[in-house]
Amino acid sequence: MSLLQIQFLETMSKKTIVTILTITLARASFACDICGCNMSGLYFGFLPMYNTHFVGLRYSQASFSAFIDNDDFYFEDEFSEDRYQRVELIGRLSLSKKFQFRYIVPYMMNRMDGSHQSVNSSGVGDPIAMIYYAPINTGNDFTREVMHSLMLGGGLKFPVGQFEKQDNGQLVNRNFQLGSGSLDYLLAINYTARYKTIGINSEASYKFNTENEDNYRFGDQFNISANFFYYMEMPKLSILPFAGIYYERAELHKSNNIIEANTGGSALLGTVGLQLFRNKLTMNMQYQVPISQSFNTDDFASIEGKNRFSIGVIRSFAFGKRTEQ
Protein backbone atom coordinates (compact mmCIF):
# COMPACT_ATOMS: atom_id res chain seq x y z
CA MET A 1 0.00 0.00 0.00
CA SER A 2 1.42 3.38 -1.00
CA LEU A 3 2.02 6.28 1.37
CA LEU A 4 -0.68 8.27 -0.45
CA GLN A 5 -3.23 5.48 0.12
CA ILE A 6 -2.35 5.28 3.83
CA GLN A 7 -2.76 9.06 4.24
CA PHE A 8 -6.11 8.89 2.41
CA LEU A 9 -7.40 6.10 4.69
CA GLU A 10 -6.25 7.95 7.81
CA THR A 11 -8.04 11.10 6.63
CA MET A 12 -11.23 9.16 5.88
CA SER A 13 -11.10 7.42 9.30
CA LYS A 14 -10.83 10.76 11.09
CA LYS A 15 -13.73 12.14 9.05
CA THR A 16 -15.82 9.07 9.84
CA ILE A 17 -15.17 9.39 13.57
CA VAL A 18 -15.96 13.10 13.53
CA THR A 19 -19.16 12.43 11.56
CA ILE A 20 -20.31 9.76 14.02
CA LEU A 21 -19.62 12.02 16.99
CA THR A 22 -21.38 14.92 15.29
CA ILE A 23 -24.48 12.77 14.74
CA THR A 24 -24.34 11.62 18.35
CA LEU A 25 -23.96 15.18 19.56
CA ALA A 26 -26.89 16.38 17.47
CA ARG A 27 -29.08 13.57 18.77
CA ALA A 28 -28.07 13.93 22.40
CA SER A 29 -27.88 17.70 22.68
CA PHE A 30 -31.52 17.73 23.73
CA ALA A 31 -30.64 16.16 27.06
CA CYS A 32 -34.14 15.32 28.18
CA ASP A 33 -34.64 13.00 25.21
CA ILE A 34 -32.68 10.38 27.10
CA CYS A 35 -35.42 9.73 29.64
CA GLY A 36 -39.13 9.74 30.23
CA CYS A 37 -38.79 13.01 32.08
CA ASN A 38 -42.46 13.89 31.92
CA MET A 39 -43.66 10.54 33.22
CA SER A 40 -46.44 11.15 35.71
CA GLY A 41 -49.01 8.91 37.25
CA LEU A 42 -52.76 9.29 37.32
CA TYR A 43 -52.55 9.74 41.07
CA PHE A 44 -55.49 10.52 43.34
CA GLY A 45 -54.55 8.67 46.55
CA PHE A 46 -56.84 8.26 49.55
CA LEU A 47 -59.92 10.38 48.85
CA PRO A 48 -62.52 11.48 51.40
CA MET A 49 -66.28 10.92 51.15
CA TYR A 50 -66.63 8.56 48.20
CA ASN A 51 -70.12 9.72 47.25
CA THR A 52 -69.52 13.47 47.44
CA HIS A 53 -68.05 15.82 44.85
CA PHE A 54 -64.79 17.69 45.24
CA VAL A 55 -62.65 20.28 43.50
CA GLY A 56 -59.04 21.12 44.26
CA LEU A 57 -55.59 22.31 43.24
CA ARG A 58 -52.36 20.32 43.29
CA TYR A 59 -48.77 21.44 42.74
CA SER A 60 -46.00 18.97 41.88
CA GLN A 61 -42.35 19.25 40.96
CA ALA A 62 -39.80 16.83 39.48
CA SER A 63 -36.26 17.48 38.24
CA PHE A 64 -33.64 15.56 36.27
CA SER A 65 -29.92 15.92 35.61
CA ALA A 66 -28.48 14.74 32.30
CA PHE A 67 -24.83 14.40 31.31
CA ILE A 68 -23.31 13.53 27.93
CA ASP A 69 -19.68 12.42 27.90
CA ASN A 70 -18.44 13.07 24.37
CA ASP A 71 -14.99 11.76 25.37
CA ASP A 72 -13.31 13.52 22.47
CA PHE A 73 -10.83 16.33 21.91
CA TYR A 74 -13.11 18.12 19.42
CA PHE A 75 -16.33 18.27 21.45
CA GLU A 76 -17.08 19.49 24.96
CA ASP A 77 -19.12 17.41 27.38
CA GLU A 78 -22.73 18.46 27.79
CA PHE A 79 -25.05 18.73 30.76
CA SER A 80 -28.62 19.78 31.40
CA GLU A 81 -30.66 20.51 34.53
CA ASP A 82 -34.35 20.10 33.75
CA ARG A 83 -37.23 20.99 36.07
CA TYR A 84 -40.89 20.16 35.53
CA GLN A 85 -43.61 21.90 37.53
CA ARG A 86 -47.37 21.30 37.30
CA VAL A 87 -50.35 23.08 38.82
CA GLU A 88 -53.40 20.92 38.33
CA LEU A 89 -57.08 21.59 38.69
CA ILE A 90 -58.50 18.27 39.88
CA GLY A 91 -62.06 17.29 40.59
CA ARG A 92 -64.67 14.59 41.02
CA LEU A 93 -68.38 14.41 40.35
CA SER A 94 -70.13 11.58 42.14
CA LEU A 95 -72.76 10.38 39.67
CA SER A 96 -74.04 7.63 41.99
CA LYS A 97 -72.71 5.29 44.65
CA LYS A 98 -71.15 3.18 41.89
CA PHE A 99 -70.02 5.74 39.30
CA GLN A 100 -67.75 8.80 39.43
CA PHE A 101 -66.40 11.27 36.90
CA ARG A 102 -62.90 12.65 37.58
CA TYR A 103 -60.79 15.19 35.71
CA ILE A 104 -57.31 16.72 35.72
CA VAL A 105 -56.48 19.99 33.91
CA PRO A 106 -52.72 20.74 34.17
CA TYR A 107 -50.82 23.98 33.77
CA MET A 108 -47.17 23.21 33.00
CA MET A 109 -44.01 25.18 33.79
CA ASN A 110 -40.92 23.51 32.33
CA ARG A 111 -37.34 24.77 32.43
CA MET A 112 -34.32 23.31 30.64
CA ASP A 113 -30.99 24.83 31.69
CA GLY A 114 -28.08 23.22 29.88
CA SER A 115 -24.63 23.83 28.51
CA HIS A 116 -25.93 24.07 24.94
CA GLN A 117 -29.57 25.05 25.36
CA SER A 118 -31.74 26.97 27.85
CA VAL A 119 -35.49 26.94 27.29
CA ASN A 120 -38.57 27.89 29.32
CA SER A 121 -42.00 26.64 28.40
CA SER A 122 -45.30 27.19 30.19
CA GLY A 123 -48.98 26.81 29.41
CA VAL A 124 -51.95 24.48 29.59
CA GLY A 125 -51.08 20.81 29.19
CA ASP A 126 -53.19 17.86 28.09
CA PRO A 127 -56.34 17.43 30.25
CA ILE A 128 -57.60 14.04 31.42
CA ALA A 129 -61.19 12.86 31.86
CA MET A 130 -62.02 9.55 33.56
CA ILE A 131 -65.09 7.51 34.49
CA TYR A 132 -64.71 5.27 37.56
CA TYR A 133 -66.88 2.31 38.55
CA ALA A 134 -66.93 0.95 42.12
CA PRO A 135 -67.86 -2.74 42.29
CA ILE A 136 -66.89 -2.62 45.99
CA ASN A 137 -67.54 0.44 48.13
CA THR A 138 -68.19 0.25 51.86
CA GLY A 139 -67.53 3.99 52.16
CA ASN A 140 -64.76 5.62 54.18
CA ASP A 141 -66.64 6.49 57.34
CA PHE A 142 -64.01 6.06 60.05
CA THR A 143 -66.67 5.11 62.60
CA ARG A 144 -66.72 1.74 60.81
CA GLU A 145 -64.21 -0.86 61.99
CA VAL A 146 -63.55 -2.28 58.51
CA MET A 147 -63.68 -0.48 55.18
CA HIS A 148 -62.54 -1.31 51.68
CA SER A 149 -63.26 -0.04 48.20
CA LEU A 150 -62.27 -0.93 44.66
CA MET A 151 -62.40 1.64 41.85
CA LEU A 152 -61.98 0.74 38.16
CA GLY A 153 -61.43 3.60 35.74
CA GLY A 154 -61.14 4.33 32.05
CA GLY A 155 -60.74 7.58 30.17
CA LEU A 156 -58.99 9.83 27.70
CA LYS A 157 -56.11 12.32 27.58
CA PHE A 158 -56.94 15.06 25.09
CA PRO A 159 -54.39 16.78 22.76
CA VAL A 160 -54.68 20.36 24.01
CA GLY A 161 -51.14 21.34 25.07
CA GLN A 162 -48.56 22.76 22.66
CA PHE A 163 -46.45 19.98 21.13
CA GLU A 164 -44.41 21.74 18.42
CA LYS A 165 -42.48 24.38 20.39
CA GLN A 166 -39.24 25.47 18.72
CA ASP A 167 -36.05 27.09 19.93
CA ASN A 168 -33.84 28.93 17.41
CA GLY A 169 -35.71 27.25 14.57
CA GLN A 170 -35.32 23.72 15.95
CA LEU A 171 -38.01 21.56 17.51
CA VAL A 172 -37.55 21.31 21.27
CA ASN A 173 -37.33 17.70 22.44
CA ARG A 174 -40.63 15.88 22.70
CA ASN A 175 -40.48 15.24 26.44
CA PHE A 176 -40.17 18.97 27.09
CA GLN A 177 -43.32 19.88 25.15
CA LEU A 178 -46.46 20.87 27.07
CA GLY A 179 -48.51 18.20 25.32
CA SER A 180 -48.07 15.10 23.18
CA GLY A 181 -50.38 16.11 20.31
CA SER A 182 -52.11 12.72 20.56
CA LEU A 183 -55.40 11.38 21.88
CA ASP A 184 -54.42 8.75 24.44
CA TYR A 185 -56.37 6.08 26.33
CA LEU A 186 -56.13 5.36 30.06
CA LEU A 187 -57.02 2.51 32.39
CA ALA A 188 -56.78 2.84 36.18
CA ILE A 189 -57.46 0.89 39.35
CA ASN A 190 -57.54 2.06 42.97
CA TYR A 191 -57.99 -0.19 46.00
CA THR A 192 -58.18 0.91 49.62
CA ALA A 193 -58.54 -1.38 52.64
CA ARG A 194 -58.62 -0.35 56.30
CA TYR A 195 -58.98 -2.13 59.61
CA LYS A 196 -59.67 0.26 62.48
CA THR A 197 -56.93 2.91 62.11
CA ILE A 198 -54.46 1.18 59.78
CA GLY A 199 -54.78 0.44 56.09
CA ILE A 200 -53.29 0.32 52.62
CA ASN A 201 -54.01 2.25 49.44
CA SER A 202 -52.81 0.90 46.09
CA GLU A 203 -53.20 2.60 42.74
CA ALA A 204 -52.12 1.75 39.19
CA SER A 205 -52.67 3.19 35.73
CA TYR A 206 -51.71 2.39 32.15
CA LYS A 207 -51.70 4.92 29.30
CA PHE A 208 -51.95 3.71 25.69
CA ASN A 209 -50.37 6.46 23.59
CA THR A 210 -51.26 7.02 19.94
CA GLU A 211 -49.39 8.69 17.09
CA ASN A 212 -49.74 12.45 16.65
CA GLU A 213 -49.99 14.36 13.36
CA ASP A 214 -46.17 14.51 13.15
CA ASN A 215 -46.12 10.68 13.13
CA TYR A 216 -44.50 10.68 16.58
CA ARG A 217 -45.68 8.23 19.22
CA PHE A 218 -44.69 8.33 22.86
CA GLY A 219 -44.14 4.92 24.42
CA ASP A 220 -46.94 3.55 26.58
CA GLN A 221 -46.66 4.44 30.26
CA PHE A 222 -47.37 2.37 33.36
CA ASN A 223 -47.21 3.25 37.05
CA ILE A 224 -48.21 1.63 40.33
CA SER A 225 -48.06 2.76 43.96
CA ALA A 226 -48.74 1.17 47.34
CA ASN A 227 -48.92 3.15 50.58
CA PHE A 228 -49.57 2.08 54.15
CA PHE A 229 -51.38 4.63 56.30
CA TYR A 230 -52.37 5.26 59.91
CA TYR A 231 -55.41 7.31 60.82
CA MET A 232 -55.38 9.58 63.89
CA GLU A 233 -58.45 11.45 65.07
CA MET A 234 -57.83 14.80 66.82
CA PRO A 235 -60.39 17.17 68.40
CA LYS A 236 -60.44 19.54 65.41
CA LEU A 237 -58.30 17.73 62.87
CA SER A 238 -57.75 14.24 61.48
CA ILE A 239 -54.25 13.20 60.44
CA LEU A 240 -53.27 10.39 58.08
CA PRO A 241 -49.52 9.83 57.65
CA PHE A 242 -48.52 7.33 54.94
CA ALA A 243 -45.44 5.72 53.45
CA GLY A 244 -44.81 3.33 50.59
CA ILE A 245 -43.31 2.87 47.13
CA TYR A 246 -44.02 4.13 43.61
CA TYR A 247 -42.89 2.53 40.33
CA GLU A 248 -43.16 3.98 36.83
CA ARG A 249 -42.13 2.77 33.40
CA ALA A 250 -42.24 4.33 29.92
CA GLU A 251 -41.61 2.38 26.72
CA LEU A 252 -39.43 3.58 23.84
CA HIS A 253 -40.81 6.32 21.59
CA LYS A 254 -41.29 5.94 17.85
CA SER A 255 -41.04 8.44 15.00
CA ASN A 256 -42.52 7.32 11.67
CA ASN A 257 -42.68 3.84 13.24
CA ILE A 258 -38.89 3.87 13.86
CA ILE A 259 -37.69 3.47 17.45
CA GLU A 260 -36.20 6.64 18.93
CA ALA A 261 -32.96 6.01 20.82
CA ASN A 262 -32.50 7.40 24.33
CA THR A 263 -36.20 7.47 25.24
CA GLY A 264 -38.21 5.80 27.99
CA GLY A 265 -37.06 4.04 31.11
CA SER A 266 -38.17 3.16 34.61
CA ALA A 267 -37.82 4.35 38.19
CA LEU A 268 -38.67 3.12 41.67
CA LEU A 269 -39.21 5.75 44.37
CA GLY A 270 -39.88 5.68 48.09
CA THR A 271 -42.81 7.79 49.27
CA VAL A 272 -43.64 9.54 52.54
CA GLY A 273 -46.60 11.82 52.98
CA LEU A 274 -49.29 13.29 55.14
CA GLN A 275 -52.98 13.99 54.68
CA LEU A 276 -54.92 16.39 56.88
CA PHE A 277 -58.73 16.41 57.14
CA ARG A 278 -60.76 19.23 58.61
CA ASN A 279 -64.47 19.47 57.91
CA LYS A 280 -64.77 19.51 54.10
CA LEU A 281 -61.12 20.36 53.44
CA THR A 282 -58.36 17.84 52.73
CA MET A 283 -54.66 18.64 52.32
CA ASN A 284 -52.17 16.18 50.86
CA MET A 285 -48.37 16.49 51.04
CA GLN A 286 -46.03 13.95 49.48
CA TYR A 287 -42.26 13.58 49.08
CA GLN A 288 -40.57 10.94 46.92
CA VAL A 289 -36.94 9.79 46.85
CA PRO A 290 -35.46 7.63 44.05
CA ILE A 291 -34.50 4.12 45.15
CA SER A 292 -33.42 2.83 41.74
CA GLN A 293 -33.73 4.11 38.18
CA SER A 294 -32.90 2.76 34.75
CA PHE A 295 -33.29 5.02 31.73
CA ASN A 296 -32.77 3.85 28.16
CA THR A 297 -29.52 5.69 27.45
CA ASP A 298 -26.63 4.99 25.09
CA ASP A 299 -22.95 4.75 26.01
CA PHE A 300 -22.45 8.53 25.89
CA ALA A 301 -25.37 9.67 28.06
CA SER A 302 -26.52 9.35 31.66
CA ILE A 303 -29.63 10.60 33.44
CA GLU A 304 -30.47 10.97 37.11
CA GLY A 305 -33.91 11.70 38.50
CA LYS A 306 -34.00 13.83 41.64
CA ASN A 307 -36.41 13.94 44.57
CA ARG A 308 -40.04 14.85 43.86
CA PHE A 309 -42.57 16.84 45.82
CA SER A 310 -46.29 17.54 45.63
CA ILE A 311 -48.87 19.37 47.72
CA GLY A 312 -52.57 19.80 47.14
CA VAL A 313 -55.83 20.84 48.74
CA ILE A 314 -59.37 19.78 47.88
CA ARG A 315 -62.80 20.79 49.11
CA SER A 316 -65.64 18.29 49.24
CA PHE A 317 -69.23 19.33 48.68
CA ALA A 318 -72.60 17.74 47.97
CA PHE A 319 -75.67 18.64 45.97
CA GLY A 320 -78.77 18.19 48.10
CA LYS A 321 -78.73 16.04 51.23
CA ARG A 322 -76.56 13.13 50.21
CA THR A 323 -74.94 11.13 53.01
CA GLU A 324 -72.05 8.70 53.08
CA GLN A 325 -73.08 5.11 52.49
C-alpha positions as CSV (number, residue, x, y, z in Angstrom):
1,M,0.0,0.0,0.0
2,S,1.4,3.4,-1.0
3,L,2.0,6.3,1.4
4,L,-0.7,8.3,-0.5
5,Q,-3.2,5.5,0.1
6,I,-2.3,5.3,3.8
7,Q,-2.8,9.1,4.2
8,F,-6.1,8.9,2.4
9,L,-7.4,6.1,4.7
10,E,-6.2,7.9,7.8
11,T,-8.0,11.1,6.6
12,M,-11.2,9.2,5.9
13,S,-11.1,7.4,9.3
14,K,-10.8,10.8,11.1
15,K,-13.7,12.1,9.0
16,T,-15.8,9.1,9.8
17,I,-15.2,9.4,13.6
18,V,-16.0,13.1,13.5
19,T,-19.2,12.4,11.6
20,I,-20.3,9.8,14.0
21,L,-19.6,12.0,17.0
22,T,-21.4,14.9,15.3
23,I,-24.5,12.8,14.7
24,T,-24.3,11.6,18.4
25,L,-24.0,15.2,19.6
26,A,-26.9,16.4,17.5
27,R,-29.1,13.6,18.8
28,A,-28.1,13.9,22.4
29,S,-27.9,17.7,22.7
30,F,-31.5,17.7,23.7
31,A,-30.6,16.2,27.1
32,C,-34.1,15.3,28.2
33,D,-34.6,13.0,25.2
34,I,-32.7,10.4,27.1
35,C,-35.4,9.7,29.6
36,G,-39.1,9.7,30.2
37,C,-38.8,13.0,32.1
38,N,-42.5,13.9,31.9
39,M,-43.7,10.5,33.2
40,S,-46.4,11.1,35.7
41,G,-49.0,8.9,37.3
42,L,-52.8,9.3,37.3
43,Y,-52.5,9.7,41.1
44,F,-55.5,10.5,43.3
45,G,-54.6,8.7,46.6
46,F,-56.8,8.3,49.5
47,L,-59.9,10.4,48.8
48,P,-62.5,11.5,51.4
49,M,-66.3,10.9,51.2
50,Y,-66.6,8.6,48.2
51,N,-70.1,9.7,47.2
52,T,-69.5,13.5,47.4
53,H,-68.1,15.8,44.8
54,F,-64.8,17.7,45.2
55,V,-62.6,20.3,43.5
56,G,-59.0,21.1,44.3
57,L,-55.6,22.3,43.2
58,R,-52.4,20.3,43.3
59,Y,-48.8,21.4,42.7
60,S,-46.0,19.0,41.9
61,Q,-42.3,19.2,41.0
62,A,-39.8,16.8,39.5
63,S,-36.3,17.5,38.2
64,F,-33.6,15.6,36.3
65,S,-29.9,15.9,35.6
66,A,-28.5,14.7,32.3
67,F,-24.8,14.4,31.3
68,I,-23.3,13.5,27.9
69,D,-19.7,12.4,27.9
70,N,-18.4,13.1,24.4
71,D,-15.0,11.8,25.4
72,D,-13.3,13.5,22.5
73,F,-10.8,16.3,21.9
74,Y,-13.1,18.1,19.4
75,F,-16.3,18.3,21.5
76,E,-17.1,19.5,25.0
77,D,-19.1,17.4,27.4
78,E,-22.7,18.5,27.8
79,F,-25.1,18.7,30.8
80,S,-28.6,19.8,31.4
81,E,-30.7,20.5,34.5
82,D,-34.4,20.1,33.7
83,R,-37.2,21.0,36.1
84,Y,-40.9,20.2,35.5
85,Q,-43.6,21.9,37.5
86,R,-47.4,21.3,37.3
87,V,-50.3,23.1,38.8
88,E,-53.4,20.9,38.3
89,L,-57.1,21.6,38.7
90,I,-58.5,18.3,39.9
91,G,-62.1,17.3,40.6
92,R,-64.7,14.6,41.0
93,L,-68.4,14.4,40.4
94,S,-70.1,11.6,42.1
95,L,-72.8,10.4,39.7
96,S,-74.0,7.6,42.0
97,K,-72.7,5.3,44.7
98,K,-71.2,3.2,41.9
99,F,-70.0,5.7,39.3
100,Q,-67.7,8.8,39.4
101,F,-66.4,11.3,36.9
102,R,-62.9,12.6,37.6
103,Y,-60.8,15.2,35.7
104,I,-57.3,16.7,35.7
105,V,-56.5,20.0,33.9
106,P,-52.7,20.7,34.2
107,Y,-50.8,24.0,33.8
108,M,-47.2,23.2,33.0
109,M,-44.0,25.2,33.8
110,N,-40.9,23.5,32.3
111,R,-37.3,24.8,32.4
112,M,-34.3,23.3,30.6
113,D,-31.0,24.8,31.7
114,G,-28.1,23.2,29.9
115,S,-24.6,23.8,28.5
116,H,-25.9,24.1,24.9
117,Q,-29.6,25.1,25.4
118,S,-31.7,27.0,27.8
119,V,-35.5,26.9,27.3
120,N,-38.6,27.9,29.3
121,S,-42.0,26.6,28.4
122,S,-45.3,27.2,30.2
123,G,-49.0,26.8,29.4
124,V,-52.0,24.5,29.6
125,G,-51.1,20.8,29.2
126,D,-53.2,17.9,28.1
127,P,-56.3,17.4,30.2
128,I,-57.6,14.0,31.4
129,A,-61.2,12.9,31.9
130,M,-62.0,9.6,33.6
131,I,-65.1,7.5,34.5
132,Y,-64.7,5.3,37.6
133,Y,-66.9,2.3,38.6
134,A,-66.9,1.0,42.1
135,P,-67.9,-2.7,42.3
136,I,-66.9,-2.6,46.0
137,N,-67.5,0.4,48.1
138,T,-68.2,0.2,51.9
139,G,-67.5,4.0,52.2
140,N,-64.8,5.6,54.2
141,D,-66.6,6.5,57.3
142,F,-64.0,6.1,60.1
143,T,-66.7,5.1,62.6
144,R,-66.7,1.7,60.8
145,E,-64.2,-0.9,62.0
146,V,-63.5,-2.3,58.5
147,M,-63.7,-0.5,55.2
148,H,-62.5,-1.3,51.7
149,S,-63.3,0.0,48.2
150,L,-62.3,-0.9,44.7
151,M,-62.4,1.6,41.9
152,L,-62.0,0.7,38.2
153,G,-61.4,3.6,35.7
154,G,-61.1,4.3,32.0
155,G,-60.7,7.6,30.2
156,L,-59.0,9.8,27.7
157,K,-56.1,12.3,27.6
158,F,-56.9,15.1,25.1
159,P,-54.4,16.8,22.8
160,V,-54.7,20.4,24.0
161,G,-51.1,21.3,25.1
162,Q,-48.6,22.8,22.7
163,F,-46.4,20.0,21.1
164,E,-44.4,21.7,18.4
165,K,-42.5,24.4,20.4
166,Q,-39.2,25.5,18.7
167,D,-36.0,27.1,19.9
168,N,-33.8,28.9,17.4
169,G,-35.7,27.2,14.6
170,Q,-35.3,23.7,15.9
171,L,-38.0,21.6,17.5
172,V,-37.6,21.3,21.3
173,N,-37.3,17.7,22.4
174,R,-40.6,15.9,22.7
175,N,-40.5,15.2,26.4
176,F,-40.2,19.0,27.1
177,Q,-43.3,19.9,25.2
178,L,-46.5,20.9,27.1
179,G,-48.5,18.2,25.3
180,S,-48.1,15.1,23.2
181,G,-50.4,16.1,20.3
182,S,-52.1,12.7,20.6
183,L,-55.4,11.4,21.9
184,D,-54.4,8.7,24.4
185,Y,-56.4,6.1,26.3
186,L,-56.1,5.4,30.1
187,L,-57.0,2.5,32.4
188,A,-56.8,2.8,36.2
189,I,-57.5,0.9,39.3
190,N,-57.5,2.1,43.0
191,Y,-58.0,-0.2,46.0
192,T,-58.2,0.9,49.6
193,A,-58.5,-1.4,52.6
194,R,-58.6,-0.3,56.3
195,Y,-59.0,-2.1,59.6
196,K,-59.7,0.3,62.5
197,T,-56.9,2.9,62.1
198,I,-54.5,1.2,59.8
199,G,-54.8,0.4,56.1
200,I,-53.3,0.3,52.6
201,N,-54.0,2.3,49.4
202,S,-52.8,0.9,46.1
203,E,-53.2,2.6,42.7
204,A,-52.1,1.7,39.2
205,S,-52.7,3.2,35.7
206,Y,-51.7,2.4,32.1
207,K,-51.7,4.9,29.3
208,F,-52.0,3.7,25.7
209,N,-50.4,6.5,23.6
210,T,-51.3,7.0,19.9
211,E,-49.4,8.7,17.1
212,N,-49.7,12.5,16.7
213,E,-50.0,14.4,13.4
214,D,-46.2,14.5,13.2
215,N,-46.1,10.7,13.1
216,Y,-44.5,10.7,16.6
217,R,-45.7,8.2,19.2
218,F,-44.7,8.3,22.9
219,G,-44.1,4.9,24.4
220,D,-46.9,3.5,26.6
221,Q,-46.7,4.4,30.3
222,F,-47.4,2.4,33.4
223,N,-47.2,3.3,37.0
224,I,-48.2,1.6,40.3
225,S,-48.1,2.8,44.0
226,A,-48.7,1.2,47.3
227,N,-48.9,3.1,50.6
228,F,-49.6,2.1,54.2
229,F,-51.4,4.6,56.3
230,Y,-52.4,5.3,59.9
231,Y,-55.4,7.3,60.8
232,M,-55.4,9.6,63.9
233,E,-58.5,11.5,65.1
234,M,-57.8,14.8,66.8
235,P,-60.4,17.2,68.4
236,K,-60.4,19.5,65.4
237,L,-58.3,17.7,62.9
238,S,-57.8,14.2,61.5
239,I,-54.2,13.2,60.4
240,L,-53.3,10.4,58.1
241,P,-49.5,9.8,57.6
242,F,-48.5,7.3,54.9
243,A,-45.4,5.7,53.4
244,G,-44.8,3.3,50.6
245,I,-43.3,2.9,47.1
246,Y,-44.0,4.1,43.6
247,Y,-42.9,2.5,40.3
248,E,-43.2,4.0,36.8
249,R,-42.1,2.8,33.4
250,A,-42.2,4.3,29.9
251,E,-41.6,2.4,26.7
252,L,-39.4,3.6,23.8
253,H,-40.8,6.3,21.6
254,K,-41.3,5.9,17.8
255,S,-41.0,8.4,15.0
256,N,-42.5,7.3,11.7
257,N,-42.7,3.8,13.2
258,I,-38.9,3.9,13.9
259,I,-37.7,3.5,17.4
260,E,-36.2,6.6,18.9
261,A,-33.0,6.0,20.8
262,N,-32.5,7.4,24.3
263,T,-36.2,7.5,25.2
264,G,-38.2,5.8,28.0
265,G,-37.1,4.0,31.1
266,S,-38.2,3.2,34.6
267,A,-37.8,4.4,38.2
268,L,-38.7,3.1,41.7
269,L,-39.2,5.8,44.4
270,G,-39.9,5.7,48.1
271,T,-42.8,7.8,49.3
272,V,-43.6,9.5,52.5
273,G,-46.6,11.8,53.0
274,L,-49.3,13.3,55.1
275,Q,-53.0,14.0,54.7
276,L,-54.9,16.4,56.9
277,F,-58.7,16.4,57.1
278,R,-60.8,19.2,58.6
279,N,-64.5,19.5,57.9
280,K,-64.8,19.5,54.1
281,L,-61.1,20.4,53.4
282,T,-58.4,17.8,52.7
283,M,-54.7,18.6,52.3
284,N,-52.2,16.2,50.9
285,M,-48.4,16.5,51.0
286,Q,-46.0,14.0,49.5
287,Y,-42.3,13.6,49.1
288,Q,-40.6,10.9,46.9
289,V,-36.9,9.8,46.8
290,P,-35.5,7.6,44.0
291,I,-34.5,4.1,45.2
292,S,-33.4,2.8,41.7
293,Q,-33.7,4.1,38.2
294,S,-32.9,2.8,34.8
295,F,-33.3,5.0,31.7
296,N,-32.8,3.9,28.2
297,T,-29.5,5.7,27.4
298,D,-26.6,5.0,25.1
299,D,-22.9,4.7,26.0
300,F,-22.5,8.5,25.9
301,A,-25.4,9.7,28.1
302,S,-26.5,9.4,31.7
303,I,-29.6,10.6,33.4
304,E,-30.5,11.0,37.1
305,G,-33.9,11.7,38.5
306,K,-34.0,13.8,41.6
307,N,-36.4,13.9,44.6
308,R,-40.0,14.9,43.9
309,F,-42.6,16.8,45.8
310,S,-46.3,17.5,45.6
311,I,-48.9,19.4,47.7
312,G,-52.6,19.8,47.1
313,V,-55.8,20.8,48.7
314,I,-59.4,19.8,47.9
315,R,-62.8,20.8,49.1
316,S,-65.6,18.3,49.2
317,F,-69.2,19.3,48.7
318,A,-72.6,17.7,48.0
319,F,-75.7,18.6,46.0
320,G,-78.8,18.2,48.1
321,K,-78.7,16.0,51.2
322,R,-76.6,13.1,50.2
323,T,-74.9,11.1,53.0
324,E,-72.0,8.7,53.1
325,Q,-73.1,5.1,52.5
